[in-house]
């Protein structure tokens, strides 16, 4: 602000005393705005903590042995957990197994929850680790990552379940879409399990890199670098597609 005051042209109609008062007013105004911005951070944090209060109370009750409280947490997140597991594994059977194992682990280790993150982040961390283990096992068995199976073991096409009611929809377009989907899945299958996990959490789940890093027990910067490698590989694999 001192530089701004020094470079302002002084009008003859404005007395030096008045200029000093105006400058001081600008400084006070700027200080007030800075103070307001500084207060916004704590206010937002306070609002976030207040919004999480009911959930935190459920966790405390669950830690004290309340099965009803834990069941309430399960009901709050079960659909999100199942969708995440299904999307990351592409298998209904694996998703159901991971869903059950994730909540069993959560129940077993709820006493270790330290309120350093949200329950959402904590349960997602358990799910992503279980999915990573499953993807690694598939890599070891050299399974085809583009093949998806339902609970009975039959192959399914996830894209075929997406309806297309547009007036210009036609068999040729459906075939092109199916082929494109298969190529994308094949390209995803060539990523390392961690690269695929980060890419899908970011682009399909819409999570922030900081949250992804927390879920994978790593840093935001590491998650960012992993995403960069995954994106580069996918661009190379899909370079011929439009």
ZANU-342883 format. One record per residue (C-alpha): x, y, z; residue number from 1; residue in three letters. Coordinates in steps of 0.2 Angstrom, whole numbers, always signed. Each point is the difference from the previous one (the first is absolute). Layout:
<sites>
+-------+-------+-------+-------+--------+
:    xx :    yy :    zz : torpa : tidren :
+-------+-------+-------+-------+--------+
:     X :     Y :     Z :   NUM :    ala :
...
+-------+-------+-------+-------+--------+
</sites>
This chain:
<sites>
+-------+-------+-------+-------+--------+
:    xx :    yy :    zz : torpa : tidren :
+-------+-------+-------+-------+--------+
:    +0 :    +0 :    +0 :     1 :    unk :
:   +15 :   +12 :    +3 :     2 :    unk :
:    +5 :    -2 :   -18 :     3 :    unk :
:   -17 :    +4 :    -6 :     4 :    unk :
:    -1 :   +16 :   +11 :     5 :    unk :
:   +17 :    +6 :    -6 :     6 :    unk :
:    -5 :    -2 :   -18 :     7 :    unk :
:   -17 :    +8 :    +0 :     8 :    unk :
:    +0 :   +18 :    -7 :     9 :    unk :
:    -5 :   +13 :   +13 :    10 :    unk :
:   -14 :   +11 :    -6 :    11 :    unk :
:    +1 :   +19 :    +5 :    12 :    unk :
:   -17 :    -1 :    +6 :    13 :    unk :
:    +5 :   -14 :   +13 :    14 :    unk :
:    +9 :    +6 :   +15 :    15 :    unk :
:   +15 :   -10 :    +7 :    16 :    unk :
:   -10 :    -4 :   +16 :    17 :    unk :
:   -15 :    -6 :   -10 :    18 :    unk :
:   +11 :   -11 :   -11 :    19 :    unk :
:    +8 :    -8 :   +16 :    20 :    unk :
:   -18 :    -3 :    +6 :    21 :    unk :
:    -5 :    -8 :   -16 :    22 :    unk :
:   +16 :   -11 :    +0 :    23 :    unk :
:    -3 :    -5 :   +18 :    24 :    unk :
:   -18 :    -5 :    -5 :    25 :    unk :
:    +6 :   -11 :   -14 :    26 :    unk :
:   +12 :    -8 :   +11 :    27 :    unk :
:   -13 :    -3 :   +14 :    28 :    unk :
:   -12 :    -7 :   -14 :    29 :    unk :
:   +13 :   -12 :    -6 :    30 :    unk :
:    +4 :    -6 :   +17 :    31 :    unk :
:   -18 :    -3 :    +3 :    32 :    unk :
:    -2 :   -10 :   -16 :    33 :    unk :
:   +16 :   -10 :    +5 :    34 :    unk :
:    -7 :    -3 :   +17 :    35 :    unk :
:   -17 :    -6 :    -7 :    36 :    unk :
:    +9 :   -12 :   -12 :    37 :    unk :
:   +10 :    -6 :   +15 :    38 :    unk :
:   -16 :    -3 :   +10 :    39 :    unk :
:    -8 :    -9 :   -15 :    40 :    unk :
:   +12 :   -15 :    +2 :    41 :    unk :
:    -5 :    -4 :   +18 :    42 :    unk :
:   -18 :    +4 :    -4 :    43 :    unk :
:    +0 :   -13 :   -14 :    44 :    unk :
:    +9 :   -13 :   +11 :    45 :    unk :
:   -12 :    +3 :   +14 :    46 :    unk :
:   -15 :    -3 :   -12 :    47 :    unk :
:    +8 :   -16 :    -6 :    48 :    unk :
:    +3 :    -6 :   +18 :    49 :    unk :
:   -18 :    +4 :    +4 :    50 :    unk :
:    -6 :    -9 :   -15 :    51 :    unk :
:   +10 :   -16 :    +5 :    52 :    unk :
:    -5 :    +1 :   +18 :    53 :    unk :
:   -15 :   -13 :    -1 :    54 :    unk :
:   +12 :   -12 :   -10 :    55 :    unk :
:   +13 :    +2 :   +13 :    56 :    unk :
:   -12 :    -4 :   +14 :    57 :    unk :
:    -5 :   -16 :    -9 :    58 :    unk :
:   +18 :    -5 :    -1 :    59 :    unk :
:    +3 :    +4 :   +19 :    60 :    unk :
:   -16 :   -11 :    +4 :    61 :    unk :
:    +7 :   -14 :   -12 :    62 :    unk :
:   +17 :    +1 :    +9 :    63 :    unk :
:   -10 :    -2 :   +16 :    64 :    unk :
:    -7 :   -16 :    -6 :    65 :    unk :
:   -17 :    +6 :    -8 :    66 :    unk :
:    -4 :   -12 :   -15 :    67 :    unk :
:   -15 :   +12 :    -4 :    68 :    unk :
:   +12 :   +14 :    -2 :    69 :    unk :
:   +11 :   -10 :   -12 :    70 :    unk :
:   -15 :    -6 :   -10 :    71 :    unk :
:    -5 :   +18 :    -2 :    72 :    unk :
:   +17 :    +4 :    -7 :    73 :    unk :
:    -1 :   -15 :   -12 :    74 :    unk :
:   -17 :    +6 :    -6 :    75 :    unk :
:    +7 :   +17 :    -4 :    76 :    unk :
:   +15 :    -6 :   -10 :    77 :    unk :
:    -5 :   -18 :    -7 :    78 :    unk :
:    -6 :    +6 :   -17 :    79 :    unk :
:   +15 :   +11 :    -3 :    80 :    unk :
:   +12 :   -14 :    +6 :    81 :    unk :
:    -9 :   -13 :   -12 :    82 :    unk :
:    +1 :   +12 :   -15 :    83 :    unk :
:   +18 :    +4 :    +3 :    84 :    unk :
:    +5 :   -19 :    +1 :    85 :    unk :
:   -10 :    -4 :   -15 :    86 :    unk :
:    +7 :   +14 :   -10 :    87 :    unk :
:   +18 :    -4 :    +5 :    88 :    unk :
:    -1 :   -19 :    -2 :    89 :    unk :
:   -13 :    -1 :   -14 :    90 :    unk :
:    -6 :   -16 :    +8 :    91 :    unk :
:   -17 :    -2 :   +10 :    92 :    unk :
:    +7 :   -15 :    +9 :    93 :    unk :
:   +16 :    +9 :    +5 :    94 :    unk :
:    -9 :   +16 :    +5 :    95 :    unk :
:   -12 :    -9 :   +11 :    96 :    unk :
:   +15 :    -9 :    +9 :    97 :    unk :
:    +9 :   +16 :    +2 :    98 :    unk :
:   -15 :    +9 :    +7 :    99 :    unk :
:    -2 :   -13 :   +13 :   100 :    unk :
:   +18 :    -1 :    +4 :   101 :    unk :
:    +2 :   +19 :    +1 :   102 :    unk :
:   -14 :    +2 :   +13 :   103 :    unk :
:    +6 :   -15 :   +10 :   104 :    unk :
:   +17 :    +8 :    +1 :   105 :    unk :
:    -8 :   +17 :    +4 :   106 :    unk :
:   -10 :    -9 :   +14 :   107 :    unk :
:   +16 :    -9 :    +7 :   108 :    unk :
:   +11 :   +16 :    +0 :   109 :    unk :
:   -13 :   +14 :    +4 :   110 :    unk :
:    +9 :    +2 :   +16 :   111 :    unk :
:   +16 :    +5 :    -9 :   112 :    unk :
:    -9 :   +15 :    -9 :   113 :    unk :
:    +8 :   +16 :    +7 :   114 :    unk :
:   -11 :   +13 :    -8 :   115 :    unk :
:   +14 :    +7 :   -11 :   116 :    unk :
:   -10 :    -2 :   -15 :   117 :    unk :
:   -19 :    -3 :    -5 :   118 :    unk :
:    -7 :   -18 :    +1 :   119 :    unk :
:    -3 :    +2 :   -18 :   120 :    unk :
:   +19 :    +1 :    -3 :   121 :    unk :
:    +3 :   -14 :   +12 :   122 :    unk :
:   -12 :   -12 :    -7 :   123 :    unk :
:    +5 :    +4 :   -18 :   124 :    unk :
:   +18 :    -3 :    +5 :   125 :    unk :
:    -4 :   -17 :    +5 :   126 :    unk :
:   -10 :    -4 :   -16 :   127 :    unk :
:   +14 :    +7 :   -11 :   128 :    unk :
:   +13 :   -11 :    +8 :   129 :    unk :
:   -11 :   -15 :    -2 :   130 :    unk :
:    -3 :    +4 :   -18 :   131 :    unk :
:   +19 :    +3 :    -2 :   132 :    unk :
:    +3 :   -17 :    +7 :   133 :    unk :
:   -13 :    -8 :   -12 :   134 :    unk :
:    +7 :    +9 :   -15 :   135 :    unk :
:   +17 :    -6 :    +4 :   136 :    unk :
:    -6 :   -18 :    +1 :   137 :    unk :
:    -7 :    +2 :   -17 :   138 :    unk :
:   +16 :    +6 :    -7 :   139 :    unk :
:    +9 :   -15 :    +8 :   140 :    unk :
:   -13 :   -11 :    -8 :   141 :    unk :
:    +1 :   +10 :   -16 :   142 :    unk :
:   -18 :    +1 :    -1 :   143 :    unk :
:    -8 :   +11 :   -14 :   144 :    unk :
:    -5 :   +16 :    +8 :   145 :    unk :
:   -12 :    +5 :   -13 :   146 :    unk :
:   -11 :   -15 :    +4 :   147 :    unk :
:   -13 :    +3 :   +14 :   148 :    unk :
:   -10 :   -14 :    +8 :   149 :    unk :
:   -16 :    +0 :   +11 :   150 :    unk :
:    -3 :   -10 :   +16 :   151 :    unk :
:    -3 :   -16 :   -10 :   152 :    unk :
:   +16 :    +1 :    -9 :   153 :    unk :
:    -8 :    +5 :   -17 :   154 :    unk :
:    +9 :   +14 :   -10 :   155 :    unk :
:   -10 :   +16 :    -1 :   156 :    unk :
:    +2 :   +16 :   -10 :   157 :    unk :
:    -1 :   +15 :   +12 :   158 :    unk :
:    -3 :   +12 :   -15 :   159 :    unk :
:   -15 :   -10 :    -6 :   160 :    unk :
:    -9 :    +4 :   +16 :   161 :    unk :
:    +1 :   +19 :    -4 :   162 :    unk :
:   -15 :    +5 :    -9 :   163 :    unk :
:    +1 :   +12 :   -15 :   164 :    unk :
:   -17 :    +8 :    -4 :   165 :    unk :
:    +7 :   +13 :   -13 :   166 :    unk :
:   -10 :    +1 :   -16 :   167 :    unk :
:   +16 :    -3 :   -10 :   168 :    unk :
:    +4 :   -16 :    +9 :   169 :    unk :
:    +3 :   -14 :   -12 :   170 :    unk :
:    +9 :   -18 :    +0 :   171 :    unk :
:   +15 :    +7 :    -8 :   172 :    unk :
:    +2 :   +13 :   +13 :   173 :    unk :
:    -3 :   -13 :   +14 :   174 :    unk :
:   +13 :   -11 :    -8 :   175 :    unk :
:   +13 :   +14 :    -1 :   176 :    unk :
:    -4 :    +4 :   +18 :   177 :    unk :
:    +3 :   -18 :    +6 :   178 :    unk :
:   +16 :    -1 :    -9 :   179 :    unk :
:    +6 :   +17 :    +7 :   180 :    unk :
:    -5 :    -7 :   +17 :   181 :    unk :
:   +10 :   -16 :    -2 :   182 :    unk :
:   +15 :   +10 :    -6 :   183 :    unk :
:    -1 :   +11 :   +15 :   184 :    unk :
:    -1 :   -14 :   +12 :   185 :    unk :
:   +14 :    -9 :    -9 :   186 :    unk :
:   +11 :   +16 :    +2 :   187 :    unk :
:    -5 :    +1 :   +18 :   188 :    unk :
:    +5 :   -18 :    +3 :   189 :    unk :
:   +18 :    +4 :    -6 :   190 :    unk :
:    +2 :   +12 :   +14 :   191 :    unk :
:    +8 :    -5 :   +17 :   192 :    unk :
:   -14 :    -3 :   +13 :   193 :    unk :
:    +5 :   +16 :    +9 :   194 :    unk :
:    +0 :   +10 :   -16 :   195 :    unk :
:   -17 :    -6 :    -5 :   196 :    unk :
:    -7 :    +3 :   +18 :   197 :    unk :
:    +6 :   +18 :    +0 :   198 :    unk :
:    -6 :    +3 :   -17 :   199 :    unk :
:   -18 :    -7 :    +3 :   200 :    unk :
:    -1 :    +8 :   +17 :   201 :    unk :
:    +4 :   +17 :    -8 :   202 :    unk :
:   -10 :    -1 :   -16 :   203 :    unk :
:   -14 :   -12 :    +4 :   204 :    unk :
:    -3 :    +4 :   +18 :   205 :    unk :
:    +5 :   +18 :    -1 :   206 :    unk :
:   +11 :    +0 :   +16 :   207 :    unk :
:   +13 :   +13 :    +3 :   208 :    unk :
:   +18 :    -6 :    -1 :   209 :    unk :
:    +3 :    +4 :   +19 :   210 :    unk :
:   -15 :   -11 :    +4 :   211 :    unk :
:    +7 :   -14 :   -11 :   212 :    unk :
:   +17 :    +2 :    +8 :   213 :    unk :
:    -8 :    -2 :   +17 :   214 :    unk :
:    -9 :   -16 :    -6 :   215 :    unk :
:   +15 :    -8 :    -7 :   216 :    unk :
:   +11 :    +5 :   +15 :   217 :    unk :
:   +11 :   +11 :   -10 :   218 :    unk :
:    +3 :   +19 :    -4 :   219 :    unk :
:   -10 :   +11 :   -12 :   220 :    unk :
:   +15 :    +3 :   -10 :   221 :    unk :
:    +3 :   -19 :    -2 :   222 :    unk :
:   -18 :    -2 :    -5 :   223 :    unk :
:    +2 :   +14 :   -13 :   224 :    unk :
:   +16 :    -8 :    -7 :   225 :    unk :
:    -9 :   -17 :    -1 :   226 :    unk :
:   -15 :    +8 :    -9 :   227 :    unk :
:   +12 :    +8 :   -13 :   228 :    unk :
:    +8 :   -17 :    -4 :   229 :    unk :
:   -17 :    -8 :    -2 :   230 :    unk :
:    -6 :   +14 :   -11 :   231 :    unk :
:   +15 :    -1 :   -11 :   232 :    unk :
:    -1 :   -18 :    -2 :   233 :    unk :
:   -18 :    +1 :    -4 :   234 :    unk :
:    +3 :   +13 :   -13 :   235 :    unk :
:   +13 :   -11 :    -8 :   236 :    unk :
:   -12 :   -15 :    +0 :   237 :    unk :
:   -15 :   +10 :    -7 :   238 :    unk :
:   +10 :   +11 :   -12 :   239 :    unk :
:    -9 :    -6 :   -15 :   240 :    unk :
:   -18 :    +2 :    +7 :   241 :    unk :
:   -11 :   +16 :    -3 :   242 :    unk :
+-------+-------+-------+-------+--------+
</sites>
